[in-house]
Amino acid sequence: MIDALFSLAGKTALVTGGGTGIGFAIAAALHGAGASVVLAGRREAPLQDASARLGSRAAPVRADLADRASLARVAEDSGRPFGAPDIVVHAAGLNARKPAAEIGDSDWDAQIETMLSAPFFLSRHLVPAMAAKGWGKIVTIASQQSSRAFPDSIPYGAAKGGIAQMTRAMAEAWSR
């Protein structure tokens, strides 16, 4: 009975940052629950390795999530192997860990685009298919830095604080 209650058989999950770390652990758990899993990230080798480790119900999609113009393609490509995602987990992240005076424009932009902008814009591309099915889940990964400052992490903390509020706002906008 427990397996039936928590089964994701027949569902497709897209996990950003799915090639390594927390993203891979989440992808493995979803896969273990029966979902087919699409792993999205920047680095081809970890994506290929992670996909091979999971097996036939896993596929990689190489994408730079900080490139907002590519997110429509990511949404489209993620639906090719197993159908449009029913679940998206926004686990991609990076932290430049620099003192405030050393944070460059590219440090700021990469972190905000990857951890705040991409979850919104990629979700916006995926929500219509979820709505048409009448079922979908959007999971975002926040941090202790969503509500507490840490040294040398201003852009990371700003993105994680933003994702906490944005998640509430997306739920209000897109849930029943």
Disulfide bonds with the S-S distance in Angstrom:
none
